[in-house]
Amino acid sequence: MSSVKDAEARRVDSIVGGLEYLAQGFSIFDRELRLVTCNRRFLDLLGFPEALGTIGRPLADFFRFNAERGDYGPGSIDELVGERVALASKAEPHCFERVRPNGTVLEVRGTPLPDGGFVTTYSDITERKSWEESLQAAKQKAEEANQAKSAFLNMVTHDLRTPLTSIRSLTEILGDDPDVDAEQRREFLRIINAECLRLVRMINDLLDFAKIEAGRMDWCIVDLDAADLVRSAVASIAPMFAEKAVGIELTLPARARPIAGDHDRLTQVIINLLSNAYKFAPGKTGQVRVSLECGPSEATISVADNGPGIPIEKHAEVFEEFRQVVSANTTHPQGTGLGLAICRRIVDHLGGRIWVESTPPDGATFRFTVPYGT
């Protein structure tokens, strides 16, 4: 008989000892809401001192410890403890998540026992919750990108059709009516040329973005005179500014170290930023400032305008693909919306950074850096 009792005692000891190796916290309280047993993991997860885990300890003591250290928020300690003791006295099944002050997320599951009381497990699900939140954020971002891509495709379809329709209509008029006077003919040809250039810009953006995405962009990185690069880019676009009577101011240092970059791609970045500034600068009162600053390890090129500006929550978004800068007075800017995304990819490839500074309605300043050459 004693051997049977000894075997039973060893079995119980093994079960109780095994509780210490559970990854979960574990506790049992009897019908009087007194601690029957628990493992160390229970104390560690809940941040309880070892002295609190003595057999027979009232559950109210655990609640009071939590309340006194602020786990339950403001309020009367006795009331906070009383509410939780009353709820525990019902011994109803429960499952909930609890975020501890240290950021640990616990899943708490309580199961009533046949003779009263309950057994409760505490699982650390912080990593799982973090993963779920990351997955949800990634899903939301993918959905937003998909919506933006759909909007982009609709926009490109519209923007390709518009100049093509204009070109077709004007060429049909010129072909069908030989009596069109010389002045009107020149105007029609000017519009046709402008629309053709617009189509070329859009198609070039699409092709460049596709090349960058596929890793097939050709690069020719050499040492460049940054001042000459900026001066040349400004000169190439100055006639367009003159048409709209938008002023352009250029500030260059007396001397500048050579930068390491691709001449054509950096020119593309500067002209794209200038085109955006031109697009949003007010006619006749518009003013765009272009500057080159030389720092210890890199040069910074800036393009500032006096347009309506860009809300701070849009600062990162404007560099994403399939996005367009939209101001309060511009609901649908012309272009593919890929220009700034292409700029970011080019600058990133060259080891620089690009960003925007803007507080509406005080205009916007786009800046990018390029490391110095050897």
Number of C-alpha atoms within 10 A of each C-alpha: 6 7 8 9 10 11 12 12 12 12 12 12 12 11 11 14 12 11 19 16 12 14 12 21 24 22 22 21 24 20 18 12 20 18 21 18 18 22 20 19 20 22 18 12 17 15 13 15 11 10 8 14 20 13 12 14 17 19 18 18 14 16 20 19 17 19 20 16 10 13 14 16 12 10 10 11 17 13 11 18 21 15 11 14 17 11 10 20 14 12 19 13 14 12 13 9 14 15 14 14 11 7 9 15 21 22 16 18 16 20 16 19 16 8 8 15 24 22 20 21 18 23 19 19 16 15 11 11 14 12 12 12 12 12 12 12 12 12 12 12 12 12 12 12 16 13 13 17 15 13 14 19 14 11 18 20 12 11 17 17 13 13 19 15 12 16 19 12 14 18 16 11 13 16 11 10 10 9 9 14 9 9 9 11 17 12 12 20 16 12 16 20 13 14 19 16 13 17 19 12 15 21 16 13 19 17 13 17 20 14 13 15 12 9 9 10 13 10 14 11 15 14 16 17 17 28 21 12 15 22 16 15 19 20 9 11 14 15 11 12 23 12 10 16 15 20 18 19 12 13 14 17 11 6 10 17 19 19 22 21 26 18 17 13 19 20 17 17 21 24 19 17 22 25 16 18 26 24 18 22 25 17 16 13 12 20 21 22 17 23 18 21 16 18 13 7 12 20 20 18 21 22 24 24 28 21 24 21 23 23 15 13 8 13 15 10 15 21 23 19 20 24 20 23 19 17 17 10 9 12 10 11 15 14 18 23 23 22 28 23 19 25 22 21 20 23 19 15 13 19 14 18 17 20 15 20 15 19 13 15 14 13 20 24 23 20 20 21 24 24 20 20 16 9
